[in-house]
Amino acid sequence: MSAHDTSGRLDEAFERLHTSGPEFRGWLSNHAPMVVEALAAHGQAGAVHRWLDLYSDRLEEFPAPTERVTDANWKQALGDPRRAADWIAYFSRALDDRPWRDVLAEWWPRLLPGLYAAATHGVIRAGHAVRALEAEENAPRRAELAQALGYWAARHLPVSGLRTLPGAASAAQSLDLVPGIDPPEGGYLTRLAAVRRLPLWADEVSDADTAKERLTELVRAATHRYATHGHGEETMLVHAATAPNAVLRTLDSLPRELWAPSLHAAWTASAAVTAMYATAPPVDYAPPSRLTAQEVVERALAHGDEHVIKLTDTALDVGDDRALAAAQRAIELSRPLV
């Protein structure tokens, strides 16, 4: 039995959260749906309501609708954050009428160019929703996918005009070649606008199975990199790993012809986040103490920070010692939730 099935607490948490908006304080992403899914996936479903109580001051009212999104006008609404409620309603109707994998397959290539949306939280939230649905399909989980896709569509943000640089054979080596922005200052959108050059990697891949292998390699490399490049104030660097991992955990729910484009988009997003937030010199890699994966999850939960929990979730997917070291580094560097 999947850990997601534990006494329905994840579904209760989704229902509780769907009365709140996808953002707070104007533009910050509501991480709660992603965190509760990650906790449930790793045997901590019993803690989701307690964690939500601690996070509740960041939950704001659901936004007001403005104008109905339809099959005829969706292109005009794409990327308009004022239309978040309209987009969520659109996907709610679509998922009521059609199988969720069909809706995902139709919209994935439309949304993929805007992977940068909301600091990649649109695709990350979608990846968590897909994992929950693959474990068990029900109304709260379909509603969570509608919320995730709607948020991604409302914040859809393509990036163009990037110059390509020579890459390397491996994902790890190519991440090392990513030039940092100069100066490394400002918020996410300011930093993203400063990204002008990124190395190519795996751009020749068109085969679905190879794309999945390379995407798995990218997630591992980006997670490992946090063990040496994670720095106290730069929690944003976790998205270099969690965004491609959201894409990876969605692949098996998508048509195979979408796997290679997904790899390419995930690489560009991971490299861009690396350019924005991995600008400080690396520290020495510290092998982890002898902790089990479950003990790392429990430490992350006790810490409570949303980025710590999500990076730990990805580190457990990778599953090796260096990935666990990255999770523990995040625990050490980040400010606890309380």
NORQUI-V370524 format. One record per pair of residues at least 24 apart in sequence whose C-alpha atoms are under 8 Angstrom apart, sorted by the first residue. I is the first residue (numbers start at 0). J is the second residue. D is the distance in Angstrom with one decimal. If there is no record, write none. Layout:
I/J/D + I/J/D
This chain:
1/40/7.4 + 1/134/6.2 + 2/39/5.9 + 2/40/5.2 + 2/41/6.3 + 2/42/5.2 + 2/43/8.0 + 2/44/7.5 + 3/36/7.6 + 3/39/5.1 + 3/40/5.3 + 3/42/7.7 + 3/44/7.2 + 3/131/6.8 + 3/134/6.6 + 3/135/7.7 + 4/134/7.8 + 4/135/7.4 + 5/39/7.6 + 5/42/7.9 + 5/44/6.3 + 5/45/7.9 + 8/44/6.0 + 8/45/6.8 + 8/47/7.3 + 8/48/7.9 + 9/35/6.7 + 9/36/6.6 + 9/39/6.4 + 9/44/6.3 + 9/47/7.2 + 10/139/5.6 + 10/140/6.9 + 11/139/7.9 + 12/47/7.0 + 12/48/6.7 + 13/139/6.1 + 13/140/7.3 + 13/143/6.7 + 14/139/6.1 + 17/61/7.9 + 17/142/7.9 + 17/143/7.5 + 17/146/7.8 + 18/60/6.8 + 18/61/5.8 + 19/58/5.9 + 19/59/5.4 + 19/60/4.8 + 19/61/4.5 + 20/58/7.0 + 20/59/5.7 + 20/60/5.5 + 20/61/4.0 + 20/62/5.9 + 21/61/7.6 + 21/146/7.7 + 21/150/6.6 + 22/58/7.8 + 22/59/7.4 + 23/57/6.2 + 23/58/6.5 + 23/59/5.9 + 26/117/7.9 + 27/117/7.9 + 28/117/7.0 + 28/120/6.9 + 29/57/7.2 + 29/58/7.0 + 30/305/6.5 + 31/305/7.6 + 32/124/7.3 + 32/143/7.9 + 33/123/7.6 + 33/124/5.6 + 33/127/5.9 + 33/128/7.8 + 33/309/7.5 + 34/305/6.3 + 34/308/6.6 + 34/309/6.4 + 36/127/6.4 + 36/128/7.7 + 36/131/6.9 + 37/127/7.3 + 37/308/7.4 + 37/309/6.7 + 37/312/6.1 + 38/300/8.0 + 38/308/7.8 + 41/293/7.8 + 41/296/7.4 + 41/312/7.9 + 50/303/7.3 + 53/336/7.5 + 53/337/7.4 + 54/336/7.8 + 76/153/7.3 + 77/152/5.6 + 77/153/5.8 + 77/154/7.6 + 77/155/6.3 + 78/152/5.9 + 78/153/4.7 + 78/154/4.7 + 78/155/4.2 + 78/156/6.2 + 79/152/7.9 + 79/153/5.0 + 79/154/6.2 + 79/155/7.6 + 80/153/4.6 + 80/154/5.3 + 81/153/7.3 + 82/153/5.9 + 83/149/6.2 + 83/150/5.8 + 83/152/7.8 + 83/153/5.1 + 83/154/8.0 + 84/149/7.6 + 85/149/7.9 + 86/148/8.0 + 86/149/4.6 + 86/150/7.2 + 86/152/6.9 + 86/153/6.6 + 87/145/5.6 + 87/146/5.2 + 87/147/7.9 + 87/148/7.2 + 87/149/4.3 + 87/150/7.0 + 88/145/7.7 + 88/149/7.8 + 89/149/7.6 + 90/145/4.8 + 90/146/7.6 + 90/148/7.1 + 90/149/6.4 + 91/141/7.9 + 91/142/6.4 + 91/145/5.2 + 91/146/7.9 + 94/141/6.7 + 94/142/8.0 + 94/145/7.2 + 99/141/7.2 + 100/252/6.4 + 100/253/7.0 + 103/253/7.3 + 104/253/5.7 + 104/254/6.7 + 108/257/7.3 + 110/151/7.3 + 110/152/6.5 + 110/155/6.9 + 111/261/7.2 + 111/264/6.8 + 112/156/7.5 + 112/157/5.3 + 112/158/7.7 + 112/264/6.9 + 113/151/7.9 + 113/155/4.7 + 113/156/4.3 + 113/157/4.2 + 113/158/7.4 + 114/151/8.0 + 114/155/7.1 + 114/156/6.8 + 114/157/7.1 + 114/264/7.1 + 114/265/7.7 + 114/268/6.9 + 115/155/7.3 + 115/156/5.7 + 115/157/6.7 + 115/158/7.7 + 115/268/6.4 + 116/151/6.2 + 116/154/5.1 + 116/155/4.8 + 116/156/4.8 + 116/157/7.7 + 117/151/7.5 + 117/154/5.9 + 117/155/7.7 + 117/156/8.0 + 118/187/6.7 + 118/238/7.9 + 119/238/7.1 + 119/242/6.1 + 119/268/7.9 + 120/151/7.6 + 120/242/7.5 + 121/147/6.0 + 121/148/6.9 + 121/150/5.9 + 121/151/4.1 + 121/152/7.9 + 121/154/7.6 + 122/147/7.5 + 122/148/7.8 + 122/151/6.6 + 122/242/6.7 + 122/245/6.5 + 122/246/7.2 + 123/241/6.8 + 123/242/5.5 + 123/244/8.0 + 123/245/5.0 + 123/246/7.7 + 124/245/7.8 + 125/245/7.3 + 126/244/7.9 + 126/245/4.3 + 126/246/6.3 + 126/248/6.2 + 126/249/5.7 + 127/245/6.8 + 129/248/7.7 + 129/249/6.3 + 129/252/7.7 + 130/248/6.8 + 130/249/7.3 + 160/195/7.3 + 161/194/7.5 + 161/195/5.0 + 161/196/5.5 + 161/197/6.9 + 162/195/6.1 + 162/196/4.6 + 162/197/6.5 + 163/196/5.7 + 163/197/5.3 + 163/198/5.4 + 163/199/6.1 + 164/196/6.5 + 164/197/5.7 + 164/198/4.1 + 164/199/6.1 + 165/198/5.2 + 165/199/5.9 + 166/198/4.7 + 166/199/4.8 + 166/200/5.5 + 167/199/7.9 + 167/200/6.7 + 168/200/7.4 + 169/200/7.7 + 170/200/6.9 + 170/213/7.9 + 170/216/6.6 + 170/217/5.4 + 170/220/6.2 + 171/217/7.3 + 171/220/5.0 + 171/221/7.2 + 171/224/7.8 + 173/198/6.7 + 173/199/7.7 + 173/200/6.6 + 174/221/7.8 + 174/270/6.4 + 174/273/7.3 + 177/270/6.6 + 177/273/7.0 + 177/274/5.9 + 178/274/5.8 + 179/273/7.4 + 179/274/4.2 + 179/275/6.1 + 179/276/7.7 + 179/277/7.0 + 179/278/5.4 + 180/274/5.8 + 180/275/5.9 + 180/278/7.5 + 183/275/6.5 + 183/276/7.4 + 183/278/6.9 + 190/275/5.8 + 191/271/7.2 + 191/272/8.0 + 191/275/6.8 + 194/271/6.7 + 194/274/6.9 + 194/275/7.3 + 197/267/7.6 + 197/270/6.8 + 197/271/7.2 + 200/266/7.4 + 201/263/7.3 + 202/263/6.6 + 204/259/6.5 + 205/259/5.3 + 206/259/6.6 + 207/255/5.7 + 207/256/6.7 + 207/257/7.8 + 207/258/5.4 + 207/259/5.8 + 210/258/6.1 + 210/259/5.1 + 210/262/6.0 + 211/247/7.1 + 211/250/7.7 + 211/258/6.9 + 211/259/7.8 + 211/262/7.4 + 213/262/7.5 + 214/243/7.2 + 214/247/6.4 + 214/262/5.7 + 214/265/7.8 + 214/266/7.9 + 215/244/7.8 + 215/247/6.9 + 217/243/7.4 + 217/266/7.3 + 218/243/6.0 + 218/244/5.7 + 218/317/7.5 + 219/317/5.8 + 219/322/7.5 + 221/269/7.7 + 222/310/7.9 + 222/313/7.5 + 222/314/6.5 + 222/317/7.9 + 222/322/5.9 + 222/325/6.5 + 223/321/5.7 + 223/322/5.3 + 223/324/8.0 + 223/325/6.2 + 224/325/7.6 + 225/325/5.4 + 225/328/7.8 + 226/284/6.1 + 226/285/7.5 + 226/321/7.0 + 226/322/7.4 + 226/324/5.9 + 226/325/4.0 + 226/326/7.7 + 226/328/6.2 + 227/281/5.1 + 227/282/4.9 + 227/283/6.0 + 227/284/5.4 + 227/325/7.8 + 228/277/6.1 + 228/279/7.2 + 228/280/7.1 + 228/281/4.8 + 228/282/6.5 + 229/277/7.4 + 229/281/8.0 + 229/325/7.9 + 229/328/7.3 + 229/329/7.1 + 230/279/7.7 + 230/332/6.8 + 231/332/4.8 + 231/333/6.1 + 232/332/8.0 + 232/333/7.6 + 233/276/6.2 + 233/277/8.0 + 234/306/6.8 + 234/329/7.9 + 234/333/7.3 + 235/272/7.7 + 235/276/6.6 + 236/272/6.3 + 236/273/6.5 + 236/276/5.4 + 236/277/6.6 + 237/306/7.1 + 237/310/6.2 + 238/269/7.1 + 238/272/6.9 + 239/268/7.2 + 239/269/4.2 + 239/270/7.0 + 239/271/8.0 + 239/272/5.5 + 239/273/6.1 + 240/269/6.8 + 240/310/7.5 + 240/313/7.3 + 241/309/7.1 + 241/310/6.4 + 241/313/6.2 + 242/268/7.6 + 242/269/7.0 + 243/268/7.8 + 243/269/6.7 + 244/313/6.7 + 285/324/6.9 + 286/320/7.1 + 286/321/6.7 + 286/324/6.1 + 287/320/6.6 + 287/321/7.3 + 287/323/6.7 + 287/324/4.9 + 287/327/7.5 + 292/318/8.0 + 292/323/7.5 + 295/323/7.4 + 295/326/7.6 + 295/327/7.2 + 298/330/7.7 + 299/330/6.4 + 302/330/6.8 + 302/335/5.0 + 302/336/6.5 + 302/337/7.9 + 303/335/5.8 + 303/336/4.9 + 303/337/7.4 + 304/333/7.3 + 304/334/6.9 + 304/335/5.4 + 304/336/4.8 + 305/336/7.8 + 307/333/7.4
